[in-house]
Amino acid sequence: MVMSHEIIIFAPIFAVLIGFIAFTILKKRKRSAKSIYKLIDDLEKKYIY
């Protein structure tokens, strides 16, 4: 039962850290609809045709 209090202390810290990292990555990767459609077109040409 020694591990349980460490898990209780560190789990929220890791959750906040992961959330912050995900938020910063999503904020940097904002794309317009036009660029998303271009990306989809390029992928279709590469893998389907």
C-alpha positions, 0 to 999 in steps of 0.5 A, spaced: 500 500 500 506 504 499 504 505 492 497 508 493 499 515 496 504 516 490 499 514 485 494 519 488 499 525 488 502 524 481 496 522 477 493 529 477 500 532 475 501 527 469 494 529 467 495 536 467 502 535 464 499 531 458 493 536 457 497 542 457 502 538 452 496 536 447 493 543 448 499 547 446 500 542 440 493 543 437 494 550 438 500 550 434 497 546 428 491 550 427 489 549 419 484 553 415 479 549 411 483 550 405 489 547 407 486 541 410 482 539 403 489 540 400 492 535 404 486 530 403 487 531 396 494 530 396 493 523 400 488 521 395 493 522 389 498 518 393 495 512 396 488 511 391 490 513 384 
